[in-house]
Amino acid sequence: MAEQSTRIPFERLRDFVTQAMTRLGLPEGDAAIVGRLMAEAELQGSDGHGAIRLLPYARRIRAGGINLHPDIRIVQERPGMALLDGDNGMGQLVMHKAAQIAVEKARTCGVAWVGARFSNHAGPASLYARMPMAHDMIGMYFAVGNANHLPAWGGLDMLLSTNPIAVAVPAGDEPPVVLDMATTVAAYGKVKAKAQRGEQMPVGWMIDRLGQPLTDPKRSDEGFLLPIGGYKGYGLALIVGLLAGTLNGAAMGSEVIDFNHDDTSVTNTGQAVLAIDLSAFGDVGQFKARVDALVRELRASERMPDVERIWLPGEQSHEKRARNERDGIPLPPALLAQLDTFARDMGIPALRAS
């Protein structure tokens, strides 16, 4: 029987990551932003993008692959758009600023698009799609993944990544509708999480170069992820990459650096946030009420045999968030052991509950 996960309070994990980032050289304010966003990733159940990323981030920072004091600045701008240069800073910092700018511009223009180049891995897509919701806006996020795990449909050369997309739509009394998905069947972070827990991958996540199912996550380098919907997912991955990467002057195709194996090269990660102000289209309360009505209609629709519940995108993450806020964030034993060793090396208090 697998060992049970230990539940860690959100505040403890947030402060632990913040302390670690400060020790690694980030200014205190920047470290606090990264710490909060990484803990929020765990809070909503995005375990492939939370605490499991701390050690790889630290390794890359120590190798000089991330700029600890970036000048994150606007290099192109019009009323309804901006292009940020992240100056090779932490991706969380770059996209936090991108979302803030998108919200401010959307208040004036109704809709605003903010792209970024020379960013880095920033965690789960939904974190940034959700940010405009606090301002009664729809948020969207697009990114080029930080390593290529997908060939062109029918090919073998890894020229595309998981290229995620997220959309967050505010509701009234119901949870918001939040779609967060890779354009592959599974995000590569989920493969890492499976390997961390010593679990096998389901058939259908990956295949090897002969087209046979690959289920051992520790052998993931021997194959590639499968796109959602066959050739349609390949097409979607390409389009998201063109919007988040090529449009912003960021890496795409063979230019993408595999940050799993290269800690020193600048990744030039491309991302984008779109904010849509609900008030530009009509009454905000009426919109939210209509979303509520649609959610309830879908949830109450007739179900197939043996289906207990119809879920809306984001509902399960919403429930995980509430449960983890109440009970603590579950971290598996292997990850906790790594974090304890890391804490000793960094000279900071251990994360594990006393």
C-alpha positions in Angstrom: 0.0 0.0 0.0 1.3 3.5 -0.9 2.2 5.8 1.9 -0.4 8.4 2.7 0.2 12.0 1.7 0.8 14.6 4.4 -1.5 17.7 4.4 0.3 21.0 4.7 -1.5 24.3 5.3 -1.6 26.7 2.4 0.2 29.4 4.4 3.0 27.1 5.4 3.7 26.0 1.8 3.4 29.6 0.6 5.9 30.8 3.2 8.2 27.9 2.6 8.5 28.6 -1.1 8.9 32.3 -0.4 11.8 31.6 2.0 13.4 29.3 -0.5 13.2 31.8 -3.3 14.5 34.6 -1.1 17.5 32.4 -0.2 18.1 31.6 -3.9 18.4 35.4 -4.5 15.0 36.7 -5.5 14.0 40.1 -4.0 11.6 39.6 -1.1 8.6 41.0 -3.0 9.2 38.9 -6.1 9.8 35.8 -3.9 6.4 36.4 -2.2 4.6 36.5 -5.6 6.3 33.3 -6.7 5.6 31.6 -3.4 1.9 32.5 -3.4 1.4 31.4 -7.0 3.2 28.1 -6.5 1.1 27.4 -3.4 -2.1 28.3 -5.2 -1.2 25.8 -7.9 -1.1 23.1 -5.2 -4.3 24.5 -3.6 -6.3 23.9 -6.8 -4.9 20.5 -7.3 -2.4 21.3 -10.1 0.3 19.2 -8.5 2.4 18.9 -11.6 3.0 22.7 -11.4 3.3 23.3 -7.7 5.9 22.2 -5.1 7.3 19.6 -7.5 8.7 22.4 -9.5 10.7 24.0 -6.7 13.8 21.9 -7.0 14.1 22.2 -10.8 13.6 26.0 -10.4 16.3 26.1 -7.8 18.7 24.1 -10.0 18.1 26.4 -13.0 18.5 29.5 -10.8 21.8 28.2 -9.4 23.0 27.4 -12.9 22.4 31.0 -14.0 19.5 30.1 -16.3 17.1 32.6 -14.8 17.6 36.3 -14.2 16.9 37.1 -10.6 16.7 40.9 -11.1 14.8 41.2 -14.5 13.7 44.5 -16.1 10.2 43.3 -17.1 9.1 46.0 -19.4 6.6 46.9 -22.2 8.4 47.0 -25.6 5.3 47.4 -27.9 2.1 49.0 -26.9 -1.3 50.3 -28.3 -4.5 51.0 -26.3 -5.7 47.4 -26.4 -2.5 45.5 -26.4 1.0 45.3 -25.0 4.1 43.2 -25.6 6.3 42.4 -22.5 9.9 41.5 -22.5 10.4 39.3 -19.4 14.2 39.7 -19.4 14.5 36.0 -18.6 12.8 36.5 -15.2 10.7 33.9 -13.3 7.6 33.2 -15.4 5.3 33.8 -12.5 6.6 37.4 -12.2 6.2 38.0 -16.0 2.7 36.7 -16.3 1.5 38.3 -13.0 2.5 41.6 -14.5 1.0 40.7 -17.9 -2.4 39.9 -16.3 -2.3 43.2 -14.4 -1.7 45.2 -17.6 -4.4 43.3 -19.5 -6.9 44.1 -16.8 -6.0 47.8 -16.8 -6.2 48.1 -20.5 -9.5 46.1 -20.7 -11.1 48.7 -18.4 -10.6 51.3 -21.1 -10.8 49.2 -24.3 -13.2 46.5 -23.3 -10.8 43.8 -24.5 -7.0 43.7 -24.1 -4.3 41.3 -25.2 -0.8 41.2 -23.5 1.8 38.9 -24.9 5.2 38.1 -23.4 8.6 36.9 -24.7 11.7 36.0 -22.8 9.6 34.6 -20.0 9.9 31.2 -18.2 7.7 28.4 -17.0 4.9 30.0 -14.9 2.9 27.2 -13.5 -0.7 26.2 -14.4 -2.4 28.1 -17.1 -5.6 28.7 -15.1 -3.8 30.9 -12.5 -3.5 33.6 -15.0 -6.8 33.1 -16.7 -8.4 33.5 -13.3 -6.8 36.8 -12.4 -9.2 39.0 -14.6 -12.2 37.3 -12.9 -11.6 39.3 -9.8 -12.4 42.4 -11.9 -15.5 41.0 -13.5 -13.7 40.0 -16.6 -13.2 36.9 -18.6 -9.6 35.8 -18.7 -7.8 33.7 -21.3 -4.2 32.4 -21.2 -2.0 30.8 -23.9 1.5 29.5 -23.7 4.3 27.6 -25.5 5.4 24.8 -23.3 8.9 24.6 -21.9 9.9 21.5 -23.8 8.8 19.8 -27.0 6.9 16.6 -26.4 4.7 16.5 -29.5 5.6 15.9 -33.2 3.6 17.1 -36.2 0.7 14.7 -36.9 2.3 11.6 -38.4 5.9 12.8 -37.7 8.6 11.9 -35.2 10.6 15.1 -34.7 9.5 16.9 -31.5 8.6 20.3 -32.8 5.6 21.2 -30.6 4.9 21.3 -26.9 1.8 20.8 -24.7 0.9 24.4 -25.5 -1.8 25.0 -22.9 -4.9 27.2 -23.1 -7.1 28.3 -20.2 -10.3 30.3 -20.1 -12.0 31.5 -16.9 -15.6 32.8 -17.1 -17.2 34.4 -14.0 -20.5 33.2 -12.7 -22.8 34.4 -10.0 -23.8 31.9 -7.3 -22.2 29.0 -9.1 -18.4 28.3 -9.3 -16.8 30.0 -12.2 -16.4 28.0 -15.4 -12.6 27.5 -15.8 -11.2 25.4 -18.6 -7.5 24.6 -18.2 -6.1 22.1 -20.7 -3.0 21.1 -22.5 -3.4 20.5 -26.3 -2.0 17.1 -25.5 -4.0 14.3 -23.7 -2.0 15.0 -20.6 0.3 17.9 -19.6 3.9 16.8 -19.1 3.7 18.0 -15.5 1.3 15.2 -14.9 3.8 12.7 -16.3 6.4 14.1 -13.8 3.8 13.8 -11.0 3.2 10.2 -11.9 6.9 9.5 -11.8 7.3 11.2 -8.5 4.5 9.0 -7.0 5.8 5.8 -8.5 2.6 5.4 -10.6 2.0 4.2 -14.1 0.5 6.4 -16.8 -2.8 5.4 -18.4 -2.7 4.0 -21.9 -3.4 6.8 -24.3 -1.1 9.5 -22.7 2.1 8.6 -24.6 3.4 6.3 -27.3 6.9 5.3 -28.2 8.6 5.9 -31.5 7.1 2.7 -32.9 3.6 3.8 -32.0 3.2 1.4 -29.0 1.7 2.5 -25.7 4.2 3.9 -23.2 3.0 3.8 -19.6 6.2 4.1 -17.5 6.6 7.8 -16.8 10.3 7.2 -16.1 10.7 6.2 -19.7 8.9 9.3 -21.1 12.1 10.4 -23.0 11.6 7.3 -25.2 8.3 8.5 -26.7 6.0 11.5 -27.0 2.7 12.8 -25.7 -0.4 12.3 -27.9 -2.5 15.3 -29.0 -6.1 15.7 -27.9 -8.5 14.7 -30.7 -5.9 13.3 -33.0 -4.9 15.7 -35.8 -7.2 18.4 -34.5 -5.2 18.6 -31.3 -2.0 18.9 -33.3 -3.6 21.8 -35.2 -4.7 23.4 -32.0 -1.2 23.1 -30.5 0.3 24.7 -33.5 -2.2 27.7 -33.4 -1.7 28.3 -29.7 2.1 28.3 -30.3 1.8 30.8 -33.1 -0.3 33.1 -30.9 1.8 32.7 -27.7 5.2 32.2 -29.3 5.7 33.4 -32.9 3.5 36.5 -32.5 5.5 37.6 -29.5 8.9 36.9 -31.0 9.3 34.0 -28.6 10.6 30.5 -29.2 8.7 28.0 -31.3 9.5 24.7 -33.0 13.1 23.7 -32.9 13.9 27.0 -31.0 12.2 25.7 -27.9 14.7 24.9 -25.1 14.0 21.7 -23.1 14.2 23.1 -19.6 14.1 19.6 -18.2 17.6 18.9 -19.4 19.1 22.4 -20.0 19.5 24.7 -17.0 21.6 27.4 -18.5 20.1 28.4 -21.9 17.6 31.2 -22.1 14.2 29.6 -22.8 12.5 32.7 -24.4 9.1 31.3 -23.4 6.1 32.9 -25.0 2.8 33.4 -23.3 -0.2 35.7 -23.5 -3.2 36.9 -21.4 -6.5 38.1 -22.8 -8.9 40.1 -20.6 -12.5 40.8 -21.6 -14.4 43.3 -19.5 -18.0 42.1 -19.0 -19.3 45.6 -18.6 -18.3 46.4 -22.2 -20.9 43.9 -23.4 -23.8 44.7 -21.0 -24.9 44.3 -17.5 -22.5 42.2 -15.4 -25.1 40.8 -13.1 -27.3 39.7 -16.0 -24.3 37.9 -17.6 -23.4 36.1 -14.4 -27.1 35.1 -13.9 -27.2 33.6 -17.4 -24.0 31.7 -16.8 -25.5 30.3 -13.5 -28.6 29.3 -15.4 -26.6 27.5 -18.1 -24.4 25.7 -15.5 -27.5 24.5 -13.7 -29.2 23.4 -17.0 -26.1 21.4 -18.0 -25.7 19.9 -14.5 -29.3 18.8 -14.4 -29.4 17.4 -17.9 -30.2 13.7 -18.4 -27.3 11.5 -17.6 -26.1 8.3 -19.2 -26.3 5.1 -17.2 -23.8 4.8 -14.3 -22.9 8.5 -14.5 -23.4 10.0 -11.1 -22.8 13.6 -11.9 -22.2 16.0 -14.8 -19.2 18.2 -14.1 -18.5 21.7 -15.5 -15.0 22.7 -16.4 -13.3 23.9 -13.2 -15.8 22.4 -10.7 -13.5 19.7 -9.5 -10.6 22.2 -9.0 -13.0 24.4 -7.2 -13.9 21.6 -4.8 -10.2 20.6 -4.4 -9.4 24.3 -3.5 -12.1 24.4 -0.8 -11.1 21.0 0.6 -7.4 21.9 0.6 -8.1 25.3 2.2 -9.9 23.5 5.0 -7.7 20.4 5.4 -4.4 21.3 4.0 -2.6 20.5 0.7 -1.7 16.8 0.3 2.0 16.3 -0.6 3.3 12.8 -1.3 6.0 11.3 0.9 8.7 11.2 -1.8 8.2 14.9 -2.6 8.2 15.8 1.1 11.4 14.0 1.6 13.0 15.9 -1.2 11.7 19.2 0.1 13.0 18.3 3.6 16.5 17.7 2.2 16.3 20.9 0.2 15.3 22.8 3.3 18.4 21.5 5.2 20.6 22.5 2.3 19.1 25.9 2.1 19.2 26.5 5.9 15.4 27.1 6.2 12.8 25.5 8.4 11.5 22.2 7.0 8.1 22.1 5.4 7.0 18.9 7.0 4.5 19.4 9.9 6.1 18.9 13.3 
